[in-house]
Amino acid sequence: MLAYTYVSQGNFQLTEKPKPELADAKDAIVRVTLKGKQGKL
């Protein structure tokens, strides 16, 4: 799957990552979405 990934300060890249899996009953998969002013980041 594609993930927007933190590389370094101010540097993010769209990279291929393995699909997340739940390994424990206390695990959670969280989707984070960002929206800036008027839909711009």
Backbone atoms as SQL, in Angstrom:
CREATE TABLE atoms (id INTEGER PRIMARY KEY, chain TEXT, resi INTEGER, resn TEXT, atom TEXT, x REAL, y REAL, z REAL);
INSERT INTO atoms VALUES
  (1, 'A', 1, 'MET', 'N', 0.839, -1.170, 0.000),
  (2, 'A', 1, 'MET', 'CA', 0.000, 0.000, 0.000),
  (3, 'A', 1, 'MET', 'C', 0.886, 1.236, 0.000),
  (4, 'A', 2, 'LEU', 'N', 0.358, 2.354, -0.460),
  (5, 'A', 2, 'LEU', 'CA', 1.110, 3.599, -0.455),
  (6, 'A', 2, 'LEU', 'C', 0.854, 4.354, 0.842),
  (7, 'A', 3, 'ALA', 'N', 1.919, 4.937, 1.392),
  (8, 'A', 3, 'ALA', 'CA', 1.814, 5.696, 2.635),
  (9, 'A', 3, 'ALA', 'C', 2.605, 6.987, 2.501),
  (10, 'A', 4, 'TYR', 'N', 2.051, 8.072, 3.001),
  (11, 'A', 4, 'TYR', 'CA', 2.751, 9.352, 3.037),
  (12, 'A', 4, 'TYR', 'C', 3.662, 9.289, 4.255),
  (13, 'A', 5, 'THR', 'N', 4.967, 9.237, 4.048),
  (14, 'A', 5, 'THR', 'CA', 5.924, 8.878, 5.081),
  (15, 'A', 5, 'THR', 'C', 6.854, 10.035, 5.437),
  (16, 'A', 6, 'TYR', 'N', 7.058, 10.250, 6.739),
  (17, 'A', 6, 'TYR', 'CA', 8.008, 11.253, 7.227),
  (18, 'A', 6, 'TYR', 'C', 9.410, 10.747, 6.942),
  (19, 'A', 7, 'VAL', 'N', 10.231, 11.570, 6.281),
  (20, 'A', 7, 'VAL', 'CA', 11.617, 11.213, 5.975),
  (21, 'A', 7, 'VAL', 'C', 12.575, 12.020, 6.847),
  (22, 'A', 8, 'SER', 'N', 12.389, 13.331, 6.885),
  (23, 'A', 8, 'SER', 'CA', 13.188, 14.222, 7.719),
  (24, 'A', 8, 'SER', 'C', 12.384, 15.507, 7.916),
  (25, 'A', 9, 'GLN', 'N', 12.905, 16.433, 8.704),
  (26, 'A', 9, 'GLN', 'CA', 12.163, 17.652, 8.996),
  (27, 'A', 9, 'GLN', 'C', 11.750, 18.344, 7.698),
  (28, 'A', 10, 'GLY', 'N', 10.439, 18.500, 7.512),
  (29, 'A', 10, 'GLY', 'CA', 9.895, 19.158, 6.331),
  (30, 'A', 10, 'GLY', 'C', 9.924, 18.317, 5.072),
  (31, 'A', 11, 'ASN', 'N', 10.304, 17.041, 5.176),
  (32, 'A', 11, 'ASN', 'CA', 10.414, 16.166, 4.009),
  (33, 'A', 11, 'ASN', 'C', 9.561, 14.916, 4.196),
  (34, 'A', 12, 'PHE', 'N', 8.546, 14.782, 3.355),
  (35, 'A', 12, 'PHE', 'CA', 7.670, 13.617, 3.365),
  (36, 'A', 12, 'PHE', 'C', 7.663, 13.023, 1.966),
  (37, 'A', 13, 'GLN', 'N', 7.504, 11.712, 1.869),
  (38, 'A', 13, 'GLN', 'CA', 7.465, 11.054, 0.569),
  (39, 'A', 13, 'GLN', 'C', 6.367, 10.007, 0.556),
  (40, 'A', 14, 'LEU', 'N', 5.794, 9.788, -0.615),
  (41, 'A', 14, 'LEU', 'CA', 4.831, 8.716, -0.813),
  (42, 'A', 14, 'LEU', 'C', 5.625, 7.449, -1.096),
  (43, 'A', 15, 'THR', 'N', 5.552, 6.471, -0.193),
  (44, 'A', 15, 'THR', 'CA', 6.360, 5.262, -0.323),
  (45, 'A', 15, 'THR', 'C', 5.486, 4.018, -0.207),
  (46, 'A', 16, 'GLU', 'N', 5.969, 2.928, -0.761),
  (47, 'A', 16, 'GLU', 'CA', 5.287, 1.638, -0.674),
  (48, 'A', 16, 'GLU', 'C', 5.592, 1.026, 0.691),
  (49, 'A', 17, 'LYS', 'N', 4.548, 0.653, 1.433),
  (50, 'A', 17, 'LYS', 'CA', 4.692, 0.050, 2.759),
  (51, 'A', 17, 'LYS', 'C', 3.831, -1.211, 2.814),
  (52, 'A', 18, 'PRO', 'N', 4.194, -2.176, 3.678),
  (53, 'A', 18, 'PRO', 'CA', 3.335, -3.356, 3.827),
  (54, 'A', 18, 'PRO', 'C', 2.006, -2.966, 4.478),
  (55, 'A', 19, 'LYS', 'N', 0.949, -3.681, 4.128),
  (56, 'A', 19, 'LYS', 'CA', -0.365, -3.429, 4.723),
  (57, 'A', 19, 'LYS', 'C', -0.284, -3.715, 6.227),
  (58, 'A', 20, 'PRO', 'N', -0.766, -2.792, 7.075),
  (59, 'A', 20, 'PRO', 'CA', -0.675, -3.014, 8.526),
  (60, 'A', 20, 'PRO', 'C', -1.556, -4.180, 8.974),
  (61, 'A', 21, 'GLU', 'N', -1.083, -4.860, 9.998),
  (62, 'A', 21, 'GLU', 'CA', -1.835, -5.985, 10.561),
  (63, 'A', 21, 'GLU', 'C', -1.924, -5.823, 12.068),
  (64, 'A', 22, 'LEU', 'N', -3.026, -6.269, 12.631),
  (65, 'A', 22, 'LEU', 'CA', -3.199, -6.254, 14.079),
  (66, 'A', 22, 'LEU', 'C', -2.504, -7.492, 14.646),
  (67, 'A', 23, 'ALA', 'N', -1.584, -7.292, 15.592),
  (68, 'A', 23, 'ALA', 'CA', -0.839, -8.406, 16.176),
  (69, 'A', 23, 'ALA', 'C', -1.318, -8.733, 17.589),
  (70, 'A', 24, 'ASP', 'N', -2.032, -7.789, 18.208),
  (71, 'A', 24, 'ASP', 'CA', -2.466, -7.953, 19.590),
  (72, 'A', 24, 'ASP', 'C', -3.870, -7.384, 19.738),
  (73, 'A', 25, 'ALA', 'N', -4.609, -7.850, 20.718),
  (74, 'A', 25, 'ALA', 'CA', -5.979, -7.374, 20.932),
  (75, 'A', 25, 'ALA', 'C', -6.030, -5.881, 21.273),
  (76, 'A', 26, 'LYS', 'N', -4.924, -5.315, 21.768),
  (77, 'A', 26, 'LYS', 'CA', -4.880, -3.898, 22.131),
  (78, 'A', 26, 'LYS', 'C', -4.375, -3.014, 20.993),
  (79, 'A', 27, 'ASP', 'N', -4.015, -3.602, 19.850),
  (80, 'A', 27, 'ASP', 'CA', -3.533, -2.830, 18.703),
  (81, 'A', 27, 'ASP', 'C', -4.675, -2.120, 17.996),
  (82, 'A', 28, 'ALA', 'N', -4.329, -1.039, 17.293),
  (83, 'A', 28, 'ALA', 'CA', -5.306, -0.292, 16.501),
  (84, 'A', 28, 'ALA', 'C', -4.623, 0.224, 15.235),
  (85, 'A', 29, 'ILE', 'N', -5.381, 0.300, 14.158),
  (86, 'A', 29, 'ILE', 'CA', -4.907, 0.914, 12.926),
  (87, 'A', 29, 'ILE', 'C', -5.634, 2.246, 12.817),
  (88, 'A', 30, 'VAL', 'N', -4.875, 3.335, 12.694),
  (89, 'A', 30, 'VAL', 'CA', -5.450, 4.678, 12.707),
  (90, 'A', 30, 'VAL', 'C', -5.148, 5.377, 11.387),
  (91, 'A', 31, 'ARG', 'N', -6.163, 5.967, 10.785),
  (92, 'A', 31, 'ARG', 'CA', -5.974, 6.760, 9.577),
  (93, 'A', 31, 'ARG', 'C', -5.988, 8.226, 9.977),
  (94, 'A', 32, 'VAL', 'N', -4.951, 8.951, 9.561),
  (95, 'A', 32, 'VAL', 'CA', -4.839, 10.373, 9.858),
  (96, 'A', 32, 'VAL', 'C', -5.027, 11.141, 8.562),
  (97, 'A', 33, 'THR', 'N', -5.928, 12.108, 8.577),
  (98, 'A', 33, 'THR', 'CA', -6.126, 12.961, 7.409),
  (99, 'A', 33, 'THR', 'C', -5.884, 14.403, 7.820),
  (100, 'A', 34, 'LEU', 'N', -5.294, 15.157, 6.918),
  (101, 'A', 34, 'LEU', 'CA', -4.997, 16.561, 7.188),
  (102, 'A', 34, 'LEU', 'C', -5.705, 17.423, 6.160),
  (103, 'A', 35, 'LYS', 'N', -6.175, 18.563, 6.602),
  (104, 'A', 35, 'LYS', 'CA', -6.792, 19.503, 5.690),
  (105, 'A', 35, 'LYS', 'C', -6.410, 20.900, 6.138),
  (106, 'A', 36, 'GLY', 'N', -5.816, 21.638, 5.244),
  (107, 'A', 36, 'GLY', 'CA', -5.405, 23.006, 5.558),
  (108, 'A', 36, 'GLY', 'C', -6.512, 23.985, 5.202),
  (109, 'A', 37, 'LYS', 'N', -6.190, 25.242, 5.277),
  (110, 'A', 37, 'LYS', 'CA', -7.126, 26.310, 4.965),
  (111, 'A', 37, 'LYS', 'C', -7.603, 26.176, 3.525),
  (112, 'A', 38, 'GLN', 'N', -8.881, 26.185, 3.314),
  (113, 'A', 38, 'GLN', 'CA', -9.519, 26.053, 2.005),
  (114, 'A', 38, 'GLN', 'C', -9.076, 24.780, 1.285),
  (115, 'A', 39, 'GLY', 'N', -8.851, 23.702, 2.069),
  (116, 'A', 39, 'GLY', 'CA', -8.495, 22.422, 1.484),
  (117, 'A', 39, 'GLY', 'C', -7.055, 22.296, 1.040),
  (118, 'A', 40, 'LYS', 'N', -6.214, 23.293, 1.337),
  (119, 'A', 40, 'LYS', 'CA', -4.803, 23.254, 0.936),
  (120, 'A', 40, 'LYS', 'C', -3.942, 22.982, 2.153),
  (121, 'A', 41, 'LEU', 'N', -2.840, 22.235, 1.956),
  (122, 'A', 41, 'LEU', 'CA', -1.893, 21.987, 3.031),
  (123, 'A', 41, 'LEU', 'C', -0.836, 23.046, 3.054);
